[in-house]
Amino acid sequence: NYVAGWDDPRMPTIAGMRRRGFTPASIRDFCERIGVTKQDNRIELSLLENSVREDLDRTAPRAMAVLHPLKVVIENYPADKTETFSAAMHPKNEQMGQRTIPFSREIYIEQDDFMENPPRKYFRLSPGGSVKLRYGPILDCTDVIKNDAGDVIELRCQADFSGERKVKGIIHWVSA
């Protein structure tokens, strides 16, 4: 007994695809792309995934998430203050409305967005480097805090809200 039924998400059935989160429009688009034929054919799974990706790109609201967090403390921002930034729910479809993003003294960025010894053309955060937070201020990294094993566990930064400087890197983040 490997699957629960025809609607198990691991099954290549329409019911299984629906349980996997595929939208009806993406399944219809996939069927239109491959067409109808009497011959046996092999269809690449990437064609189905591309149909789903294109449909979700048009309709899904956007959000930011951090899967492997690295704590950032913004030293020149008050500990008791929280403000919000406004961002579009979808960058290409303004009819979807706006969302608010909270900003506080402690935020989290992806561990991959920080490198202690960066290569030459590295446009994310590094010691002494600057990066822009998406929809937020520019951060200047001033200090790196490590644990006993030598792993980076926290960054100390200064925020520049003036917006007068231009930096090449833009990274996503979430507020603590």
Backbone as ProteinMPNN parsed JSONL, in Angstrom:
{"seq_chain_A": "NYVAGWDDPRMPTIAGMRRRGFTPASIRDFCERIGVTKQDNRIELSLLENSVREDLDRTAPRAMAVLHPLKVVIENYPADKTETFSAAMHPKNEQMGQRTIPFSREIYIEQDDFMENPPRKYFRLSPGGSVKLRYGPILDCTDVIKNDAGDVIELRCQADFSGERKVKGIIHWVSA", "coords_chain_A": {"N_chain_A": [[0.854, -1.184, 0.0], [1.186, 1.76, -1.197], [0.245, 4.261, -1.985], [-2.449, 6.526, -1.114], [-4.709, 6.661, -2.653], [-6.394, 7.436, -5.807], [-6.339, 10.161, -5.734], [-4.044, 10.856, -4.433], [-1.312, 13.025, -3.802], [1.092, 12.24, -4.98], [0.456, 10.869, -7.223], [0.151, 10.795, -10.809], [-2.322, 11.902, -11.665], [-5.248, 13.872, -12.549], [-6.737, 14.489, -10.274], [-4.773, 14.045, -8.333], [-2.938, 16.016, -9.061], [-4.456, 18.302, -8.516], [-4.655, 18.105, -5.726], [-2.024, 18.531, -5.165], [-1.793, 21.182, -5.558], [-1.941, 22.346, -8.038], [-3.401, 24.613, -10.254], [-6.656, 24.796, -11.873], [-6.543, 26.306, -14.256], [-3.835, 26.147, -14.957], [-3.544, 23.427, -15.498], [-5.28, 23.163, -17.685], [-3.908, 24.839, -19.504], [-1.552, 23.359, -19.838], [-2.619, 21.063, -21.076], [-3.506, 22.207, -23.475], [-1.061, 22.907, -24.595], [0.238, 20.442, -25.087], [-1.524, 19.141, -26.73], [-3.776, 16.918, -28.609], [-3.427, 13.579, -29.562], [-3.16, 10.475, -31.396], [-0.971, 8.971, -31.129], [1.525, 7.423, -29.035], [3.24, 9.351, -26.707], [5.991, 10.934, -25.065], [6.04, 13.202, -22.56], [7.774, 15.888, -21.256], [8.16, 16.493, -17.79], [8.834, 19.011, -17.031], [7.459, 20.713, -18.727], [4.823, 20.695, -17.769], [5.342, 21.754, -15.205], [6.239, 24.287, -15.96], [3.901, 25.412, -17.035], [2.35, 25.584, -14.706], [3.962, 27.303, -13.184], [3.892, 29.677, -14.739], [1.148, 30.303, -14.58], [0.78, 30.678, -11.796], [2.537, 32.802, -11.435], [1.16, 34.901, -12.573], [-1.078, 35.136, -10.889], [-0.595, 34.768, -8.117], [-0.243, 36.289, -4.909], [2.519, 38.189, -3.57], [5.074, 37.551, -1.115], [7.536, 37.742, 1.525], [9.949, 35.467, 2.714], [12.117, 33.826, 5.025], [14.179, 31.189, 4.999], [16.537, 30.077, 6.074], [17.528, 31.547, 8.668], [19.42, 34.473, 9.624], [20.293, 36.464, 12.212], [19.935, 39.98, 12.426], [20.873, 42.903, 13.969], [19.917, 46.178, 14.21], [21.702, 48.803, 15.007], [21.384, 51.613, 15.153], [18.69, 52.089, 15.443], [15.721, 52.545, 17.295], [14.916, 50.36, 20.036], [12.309, 49.95, 20.921], [10.682, 50.75, 18.888], [8.549, 50.292, 16.085], [7.955, 50.268, 12.684], [6.15, 50.505, 9.554], [6.484, 49.442, 6.177], [5.301, 49.994, 2.882], [4.279, 47.846, 0.268], [3.749, 46.441, -2.981], [1.292, 43.913, -3.591], [1.659, 42.362, -5.789], [4.161, 42.629, -8.172], [3.7, 43.167, -10.903], [0.984, 43.454, -11.211], [-0.966, 45.79, -10.21], [-3.563, 45.965, -9.361], [-4.028, 44.09, -7.462], [-3.512, 45.179, -5.034], [-2.061, 46.564, -1.964], [0.4, 45.701, 0.543], [1.491, 45.626, 3.953], [4.663, 45.836, 5.496], [6.217, 44.992, 8.413], [8.799, 46.671, 10.283], [11.527, 46.493, 12.422], [13.931, 46.806, 15.137], [15.304, 44.364, 15.235], [15.89, 42.117, 12.688], [15.648, 39.448, 10.255], [17.738, 37.87, 7.896], [18.524, 35.894, 4.978], [20.913, 33.291, 5.464], [22.548, 32.796, 3.304], [22.747, 35.269, 2.145], [24.772, 36.629, 3.318], [28.27, 36.905, 3.517], [31.379, 36.259, 4.883], [33.992, 36.454, 3.852], [33.903, 37.7, 1.02], [33.766, 37.03, -2.575], [35.128, 38.852, -5.42], [33.042, 40.241, -7.008], [30.708, 40.384, -5.325], [27.53, 41.124, -4.343], [25.971, 41.179, -2.077], [25.453, 41.21, 1.518], [28.326, 41.898, 3.526], [31.131, 42.039, 5.842], [31.69, 45.395, 6.611], [30.457, 46.085, 4.293], [27.704, 47.205, 2.168], [24.176, 46.958, 1.66], [20.925, 46.968, 0.175], [17.8, 46.691, 1.758], [14.967, 44.99, 0.592], [12.294, 47.043, -0.18], [13.002, 48.57, 2.006], [15.445, 50.233, 4.159], [18.963, 51.079, 3.534], [21.535, 48.924, 4.561], [24.482, 48.925, 6.532], [27.045, 46.851, 7.331], [28.535, 46.464, 10.423], [29.592, 44.853, 12.447], [30.389, 41.455, 13.229], [29.119, 38.693, 14.859], [30.085, 35.698, 16.372], [29.603, 32.208, 17.252], [30.974, 29.741, 19.593], [31.919, 27.752, 17.929], [32.697, 29.095, 15.715], [30.827, 29.849, 13.869], [28.772, 32.209, 12.188], [26.417, 34.002, 13.989], [25.052, 36.319, 14.429], [24.563, 39.64, 13.17], [25.68, 42.992, 13.351], [24.448, 46.07, 12.441], [24.179, 49.272, 10.727], [21.562, 51.417, 9.835], [20.612, 53.194, 6.931], [18.434, 55.526, 6.189], [18.158, 57.554, 4.39], [18.252, 57.221, 1.619], [19.843, 58.297, -0.324], [22.172, 57.162, -1.264], [23.393, 54.798, -3.674], [23.259, 51.342, -3.967], [24.377, 48.134, -5.103], [23.355, 45.596, -4.42], [20.309, 43.977, -3.477], [18.426, 42.599, -0.943], [16.143, 40.178, 0.501], [14.102, 40.079, 3.503], [12.841, 39.542, 6.862], [10.964, 40.838, 9.587], [11.678, 40.645, 13.083]], "CA_chain_A": [[0.0, 0.0, 0.0], [2.118, 2.867, -1.342], [-0.486, 5.526, -2.111], [-3.743, 6.52, -0.427], [-5.784, 6.558, -3.635], [-6.146, 8.13, -7.069], [-6.121, 11.591, -5.492], [-2.803, 11.057, -3.686], [-0.503, 14.032, -4.505], [2.205, 11.625, -5.709], [-0.063, 10.232, -8.437], [0.082, 11.701, -11.961], [-3.711, 12.043, -12.097], [-5.745, 15.238, -12.375], [-7.079, 14.638, -8.855], [-3.508, 14.165, -7.61], [-2.382, 17.344, -9.351], [-5.255, 19.291, -7.781], [-4.246, 18.035, -4.318], [-0.663, 19.057, -5.094], [-1.878, 22.638, -5.624], [-1.999, 22.826, -9.412], [-4.672, 25.284, -10.518], [-7.328, 24.313, -13.087], [-6.056, 27.044, -15.428], [-2.518, 25.642, -15.348], [-3.74, 22.097, -16.093], [-5.836, 23.412, -19.021], [-2.826, 25.371, -20.334], [-0.684, 22.229, -20.143], [-3.314, 20.223, -22.062], [-3.488, 22.917, -24.755], [0.305, 22.883, -25.125], [0.634, 19.126, -25.594], [-2.449, 18.758, -27.783], [-4.389, 15.592, -28.61], [-2.883, 12.752, -30.632], [-3.387, 9.043, -31.243], [0.338, 8.353, -30.931], [2.107, 7.471, -27.692], [4.272, 10.382, -26.597], [6.571, 11.21, -23.75], [6.005, 14.637, -22.298], [8.655, 16.27, -20.154], [7.484, 17.036, -16.621], [9.146, 20.443, -16.96], [6.42, 21.437, -19.456], [3.738, 20.871, -16.803], [5.809, 22.683, -14.177], [6.291, 25.615, -16.566], [2.517, 25.899, -17.1], [1.957, 25.944, -13.34], [4.747, 28.476, -12.796], [3.368, 30.853, -15.443], [-0.167, 30.641, -14.032], [0.951, 31.218, -10.446], [3.202, 34.101, -11.537], [0.13, 35.912, -12.88], [-2.176, 35.234, -9.93], [-0.235, 34.61, -6.7], [0.308, 37.458, -4.214], [3.909, 38.013, -3.167], [5.452, 37.7, 0.29], [8.944, 37.437, 1.753], [10.181, 34.439, 3.728], [13.518, 33.505, 5.266], [14.23, 29.771, 5.346], [17.727, 29.855, 6.899], [17.666, 32.909, 9.185], [20.585, 35.05, 10.278], [19.792, 37.622, 12.953], [20.58, 41.269, 12.194], [20.458, 43.929, 14.922], [20.187, 47.503, 13.653], [22.131, 49.53, 16.195], [20.932, 53.007, 15.198], [17.233, 52.097, 15.395], [15.231, 52.333, 18.665], [14.472, 48.996, 20.332], [10.867, 49.893, 21.158], [9.964, 51.324, 17.745], [8.225, 49.455, 14.932], [7.262, 51.005, 11.63], [5.763, 49.64, 8.444], [6.736, 49.864, 4.812], [4.246, 49.552, 1.973], [4.766, 47.153, -0.924], [2.687, 45.896, -3.823], [1.044, 42.477, -3.438], [2.191, 41.749, -6.996], [4.91, 43.699, -8.833], [3.198, 43.463, -12.247], [-0.465, 43.633, -11.18], [-1.244, 46.717, -9.112], [-4.95, 45.799, -8.937], [-4.051, 43.171, -6.321], [-3.452, 45.979, -3.82], [-0.828, 46.792, -1.22], [0.59, 44.998, 1.806], [2.405, 46.333, 4.84], [5.765, 45.022, 5.985], [6.732, 45.591, 9.649], [10.248, 46.846, 10.39], [11.921, 46.749, 13.81], [15.378, 46.799, 15.38], [15.821, 43.038, 14.909], [15.344, 41.505, 11.479], [16.347, 38.24, 9.835], [18.034, 37.731, 6.476], [18.998, 34.548, 4.638], [22.338, 33.067, 5.72], [23.245, 32.871, 2.019], [22.896, 36.671, 1.755], [25.929, 37.183, 4.022], [29.511, 36.159, 3.357], [32.431, 36.938, 5.639], [35.088, 36.735, 2.917], [33.218, 37.614, -0.272], [34.546, 37.165, -3.811], [35.249, 40.208, -5.953], [31.783, 40.873, -7.434], [29.658, 39.916, -4.42], [26.688, 42.293, -4.119], [25.135, 41.029, -0.89], [26.048, 41.778, 2.728], [29.617, 41.414, 3.994], [31.656, 42.983, 6.834], [32.064, 46.671, 6.009], [29.719, 46.262, 3.048], [26.357, 47.78, 2.208], [23.155, 46.307, 0.845], [19.594, 47.536, 0.387], [16.729, 45.759, 2.089], [13.842, 45.174, -0.32], [11.277, 47.954, 0.362], [13.477, 49.15, 3.251], [16.631, 51.089, 4.106], [20.268, 50.505, 3.218], [22.244, 48.443, 5.752], [25.939, 48.877, 6.535], [27.458, 45.858, 8.326], [29.614, 46.994, 11.257], [30.177, 43.854, 13.339], [29.964, 40.067, 13.039], [29.197, 37.95, 16.117], [30.169, 34.258, 16.108], [29.53, 31.319, 18.413], [32.245, 29.094, 19.925], [32.354, 26.929, 16.796], [33.139, 29.971, 14.633], [29.726, 30.119, 12.946], [28.164, 33.531, 12.334], [25.076, 33.88, 14.565], [24.388, 37.625, 14.488], [25.237, 40.774, 12.545], [25.352, 44.329, 13.847], [24.422, 46.94, 11.271], [23.649, 50.627, 10.797], [20.585, 51.629, 8.763], [20.629, 54.502, 6.274], [17.093, 55.757, 5.668], [18.138, 58.731, 3.514], [17.995, 56.806, 0.243], [20.671, 59.084, -1.24], [23.217, 56.308, -1.83], [23.005, 53.681, -4.53], [24.001, 50.102, -3.753], [24.029, 47.174, -6.151], [22.638, 44.426, -3.927], [19.027, 44.084, -2.776], [18.116, 41.299, -0.348], [14.86, 40.113, 1.204], [14.243, 40.019, 4.95], [11.613, 39.57, 7.652], [11.146, 41.476, 10.881], [11.514, 39.753, 14.225]], "C_chain_A": [[0.895, 1.24, 0.0], [1.429, 4.224, -1.409], [-1.86, 5.386, -1.476], [-4.914, 6.37, -1.394], [-5.418, 7.322, -4.891], [-5.885, 9.622, -6.875], [-4.889, 11.855, -4.625], [-1.92, 12.047, -4.467], [0.682, 13.459, -5.276], [1.765, 10.99, -7.021], [-0.133, 11.239, -9.586], [-1.336, 11.794, -12.544], [-4.143, 13.487, -11.897], [-6.113, 15.477, -10.916], [-5.814, 14.787, -8.001], [-2.853, 15.52, -7.825], [-3.135, 18.432, -8.596], [-4.871, 19.295, -6.309], [-2.833, 18.554, -4.113], [-0.647, 20.579, -5.192], [-1.884, 23.194, -7.03], [-3.366, 23.44, -9.655], [-5.326, 24.702, -11.767], [-6.82, 25.007, -14.35], [-4.701, 26.521, -15.889], [-2.626, 24.256, -15.98], [-4.321, 22.235, -17.501], [-4.761, 23.919, -19.979], [-1.874, 24.252, -20.75], [-1.313, 21.342, -21.214], [-3.339, 20.886, -23.434], [-2.105, 22.861, -25.392], [0.66, 21.529, -25.732], [-0.288, 18.639, -26.7], [-2.984, 17.345, -27.618], [-3.834, 14.818, -29.799], [-3.198, 11.286, -30.351], [-2.082, 8.3, -30.968], [0.751, 8.42, -29.462], [3.237, 8.495, -27.694], [4.81, 10.43, -25.182], [6.653, 12.722, -23.602], [6.916, 14.916, -21.107], [7.836, 16.872, -19.019], [7.722, 18.54, -16.505], [8.115, 21.277, -17.715], [5.21, 21.688, -18.554], [4.136, 21.886, -15.733], [5.871, 24.111, -14.701], [4.892, 26.217, -16.674], [2.036, 26.36, -15.731], [2.668, 27.215, -12.908], [4.209, 29.744, -13.453], [2.013, 31.276, -14.893], [-0.037, 31.266, -12.646], [1.649, 32.574, -10.464], [2.196, 35.212, -11.806], [-0.819, 36.152, -11.718], [-1.777, 35.235, -8.456], [0.265, 35.917, -6.093], [1.714, 37.15, -3.71], [4.085, 38.218, -1.666], [6.943, 37.401, 0.395], [9.037, 36.404, 2.87], [11.678, 34.194, 3.842], [13.569, 32.071, 5.776], [15.398, 29.435, 6.269], [18.115, 31.206, 7.495], [19.029, 33.221, 9.802], [20.121, 36.353, 10.907], [20.63, 38.863, 12.647], [20.008, 42.253, 13.206], [20.884, 45.279, 14.355], [20.446, 48.441, 14.827], [21.596, 50.953, 16.278], [19.412, 53.125, 15.055], [16.718, 51.801, 16.802], [14.65, 50.928, 18.864], [12.962, 48.894, 20.466], [10.037, 50.401, 19.982], [9.739, 50.267, 16.661], [7.507, 50.322, 13.92], [6.934, 50.04, 10.501], [6.137, 50.291, 7.124], [5.621, 49.303, 3.946], [4.875, 48.927, 0.732], [3.574, 46.605, -1.693], [2.53, 44.4, -3.557], [1.6, 41.698, -4.625], [2.91, 42.836, -7.779], [4.37, 44.091, -10.213], [1.709, 43.762, -12.28], [-0.836, 44.503, -9.982], [-2.684, 46.626, -8.621], [-5.062, 44.856, -7.736], [-3.899, 43.907, -4.994], [-2.076, 46.061, -3.191], [-0.789, 45.906, 0.024], [1.546, 45.818, 2.659], [3.434, 45.355, 5.386], [6.29, 45.675, 7.259], [8.26, 45.635, 9.65], [10.58, 47.198, 11.828], [13.442, 46.676, 13.926], [16.014, 45.463, 15.013], [15.104, 42.494, 13.68], [16.134, 40.231, 11.202], [16.541, 38.277, 8.33], [18.44, 36.277, 6.231], [20.488, 34.439, 4.954], [23.147, 33.181, 4.431], [23.457, 34.304, 1.549], [24.023, 37.364, 2.512], [27.126, 36.284, 3.789], [30.627, 36.948, 4.038], [33.619, 37.319, 4.759], [34.537, 36.635, 1.496], [34.174, 37.646, -1.462], [34.422, 38.585, -4.367], [33.923, 40.868, -6.297], [30.602, 40.347, -6.626], [28.828, 41.119, -4.013], [25.711, 42.115, -2.961], [25.921, 41.51, 0.328], [27.356, 41.088, 3.1], [30.137, 42.411, 5.029], [32.171, 44.254, 6.152], [31.316, 46.98, 4.727], [28.333, 46.828, 3.269], [25.438, 47.016, 1.272], [21.819, 46.975, 1.136], [18.635, 46.418, 0.757], [15.573, 46.022, 1.137], [12.733, 45.939, 0.402], [11.733, 48.653, 1.642], [14.724, 49.992, 3.06], [17.87, 50.343, 3.616], [20.93, 50.104, 4.533], [23.742, 48.468, 5.513], [26.36, 47.934, 7.656], [28.672, 46.38, 9.096], [30.302, 45.926, 12.1], [29.571, 42.481, 13.059], [30.167, 39.336, 14.36], [29.123, 36.459, 15.802], [29.994, 33.475, 17.402], [30.895, 30.664, 18.639], [32.796, 28.255, 18.777], [32.844, 27.775, 15.622], [32.069, 30.269, 13.608], [29.146, 31.501, 13.232], [26.741, 33.352, 12.858], [24.327, 35.207, 14.576], [25.239, 38.669, 13.785], [24.783, 42.052, 13.224], [25.488, 45.275, 12.662], [23.932, 48.333, 11.631], [22.708, 50.782, 9.605], [20.702, 53.053, 8.237], [19.278, 54.686, 5.596], [17.041, 56.888, 4.646], [17.815, 58.367, 2.069], [18.826, 57.555, -0.776], [21.748, 58.245, -1.915], [22.608, 55.245, -2.731], [23.892, 52.488, -4.188], [23.51, 49.08, -4.771], [23.159, 46.033, -5.66], [21.347, 44.771, -3.22], [18.696, 42.692, -2.258], [16.754, 41.348, 0.335], [15.113, 39.84, 2.683], [12.873, 39.888, 5.586], [11.941, 40.194, 8.997], [10.94, 40.454, 11.991], [10.262, 40.142, 14.962]], "O_chain_A": [[1.311, 1.714, 1.057], [1.973, 5.223, -0.94], [-2.375, 4.279, -1.318], [-6.008, 5.986, -0.978], [-4.293, 7.798, -5.039], [-5.29, 10.273, -7.734], [-4.712, 12.969, -4.132], [-1.796, 11.915, -5.685], [1.225, 14.136, -6.149], [2.602, 10.614, -7.841], [-0.443, 12.409, -9.364], [-1.519, 11.767, -13.76], [-3.496, 14.241, -11.171], [-5.835, 16.547, -10.375], [-5.795, 15.571, -7.052], [-2.285, 16.102, -6.901], [-2.527, 19.376, -8.092], [-4.768, 20.359, -5.699], [-2.479, 18.972, -3.01], [0.382, 21.206, -4.941], [-1.837, 24.412, -7.202], [-4.384, 22.848, -9.297], [-4.632, 24.17, -12.634], [-6.682, 24.371, -15.395], [-4.444, 26.456, -17.091], [-1.876, 23.942, -16.904], [-3.911, 21.515, -18.412], [-4.701, 23.488, -21.131], [-1.437, 24.209, -21.901], [-0.635, 20.916, -22.15], [-3.206, 20.205, -24.451], [-1.996, 22.777, -26.616], [1.311, 21.47, -26.776], [0.113, 17.815, -27.523], [-2.694, 16.661, -26.636], [-3.778, 15.339, -30.913], [-3.467, 10.906, -29.211], [-2.101, 7.122, -30.612], [0.38, 9.345, -28.74], [4.086, 8.494, -28.586], [4.15, 10.011, -24.231], [7.259, 13.416, -24.419], [6.827, 14.25, -20.076], [6.926, 17.668, -19.256], [6.897, 19.259, -15.94], [7.914, 22.444, -17.377], [4.638, 22.777, -18.576], [3.354, 22.775, -15.396], [5.584, 25.052, -13.961], [4.715, 27.411, -16.431], [1.391, 27.401, -15.609], [2.05, 28.108, -12.329], [4.085, 30.776, -12.794], [1.748, 32.469, -14.752], [-0.677, 32.278, -12.359], [1.386, 33.413, -9.603], [2.359, 36.333, -11.325], [-1.325, 37.264, -11.566], [-2.566, 35.671, -7.618], [1.106, 36.59, -6.69], [2.055, 35.995, -3.457], [3.337, 38.963, -1.035], [7.541, 36.868, -0.54], [8.294, 36.464, 3.849], [12.415, 34.339, 2.867], [13.062, 31.773, 6.857], [15.259, 28.593, 7.156], [18.924, 31.932, 6.919], [19.683, 32.369, 10.404], [19.616, 37.239, 10.217], [21.859, 38.81, 12.611], [18.791, 42.419, 13.292], [22.058, 45.498, 14.057], [19.523, 48.823, 15.547], [21.373, 51.455, 17.379], [18.91, 54.15, 14.596], [17.228, 50.888, 17.451], [13.986, 50.383, 17.982], [12.387, 47.851, 20.155], [8.811, 50.472, 20.077], [10.62, 49.46, 16.365], [6.56, 51.031, 14.26], [7.388, 48.895, 10.497], [6.109, 51.512, 6.976], [5.062, 48.25, 4.252], [5.877, 49.42, 0.214], [2.519, 46.34, -1.118], [3.516, 43.701, -3.325], [1.967, 40.53, -4.497], [2.318, 43.884, -8.034], [4.561, 45.227, -10.647], [1.213, 44.277, -13.282], [-0.998, 44.001, -8.87], [-2.998, 47.163, -7.558], [-6.094, 44.834, -7.066], [-4.132, 43.322, -3.936], [-1.069, 45.685, -3.791], [-1.821, 45.425, 0.492], [2.323, 46.617, 2.136], [3.122, 44.205, 5.696], [6.767, 46.808, 7.205], [8.923, 44.758, 9.096], [9.977, 48.108, 12.397], [14.144, 46.505, 12.93], [17.145, 45.431, 14.53], [13.876, 42.423, 13.639], [17.158, 39.971, 11.835], [15.642, 38.661, 7.582], [18.67, 35.524, 7.177], [21.24, 35.388, 4.736], [24.3, 33.611, 4.457], [24.262, 34.541, 0.648], [24.211, 38.571, 2.36], [27.021, 35.059, 3.853], [30.796, 38.144, 3.8], [34.184, 38.402, 4.916], [34.686, 35.603, 0.842], [35.26, 38.219, -1.375], [33.685, 39.41, -3.826], [33.711, 42.008, -5.885], [29.603, 39.912, -7.198], [29.354, 42.048, -3.401], [24.718, 42.839, -2.88], [26.957, 42.156, 0.173], [27.483, 39.867, 3.004], [29.632, 43.532, 5.092], [32.987, 44.19, 5.232], [31.523, 48.038, 4.134], [27.85, 46.919, 4.397], [25.86, 46.5, 0.237], [21.611, 47.493, 2.234], [18.647, 45.342, 0.158], [15.232, 47.181, 0.899], [12.286, 45.527, 1.473], [10.909, 49.28, 2.309], [15.033, 50.417, 1.947], [17.828, 49.148, 3.325], [20.89, 50.856, 5.506], [24.222, 48.088, 4.445], [26.059, 48.196, 8.821], [29.704, 46.697, 8.504], [31.477, 46.074, 12.436], [28.399, 42.363, 12.7], [31.263, 39.355, 14.919], [28.239, 36.004, 15.075], [30.206, 33.996, 18.497], [31.862, 30.994, 17.953], [34.008, 28.07, 18.668], [33.352, 27.234, 14.639], [32.356, 30.878, 12.578], [29.043, 31.91, 14.389], [25.942, 32.637, 12.252], [23.104, 35.227, 14.715], [26.468, 38.6, 13.796], [23.625, 42.172, 13.625], [26.505, 45.282, 11.969], [23.35, 48.55, 12.693], [23.016, 50.334, 8.501], [20.872, 53.999, 9.007], [19.006, 54.08, 4.559], [15.978, 57.155, 4.086], [17.163, 59.143, 1.371], [18.555, 57.467, -1.974], [22.192, 58.574, -3.015], [21.455, 54.85, -2.562], [25.116, 52.606, -4.126], [22.374, 49.151, -5.241], [22.308, 45.546, -6.404], [21.284, 45.734, -2.456], [18.683, 41.723, -3.018], [16.271, 42.419, 0.703], [16.205, 39.421, 3.067], [11.856, 40.098, 4.925], [13.067, 40.087, 9.483], [10.142, 39.526, 11.863], [9.92, 39.521, 15.969]]}, "name": "protein", "num_of_chains": 1, "seq": "NYVAGWDDPRMPTIAGMRRRGFTPASIRDFCERIGVTKQDNRIELSLLENSVREDLDRTAPRAMAVLHPLKVVIENYPADKTETFSAAMHPKNEQMGQRTIPFSREIYIEQDDFMENPPRKYFRLSPGGSVKLRYGPILDCTDVIKNDAGDVIELRCQADFSGERKVKGIIHWVSA"}
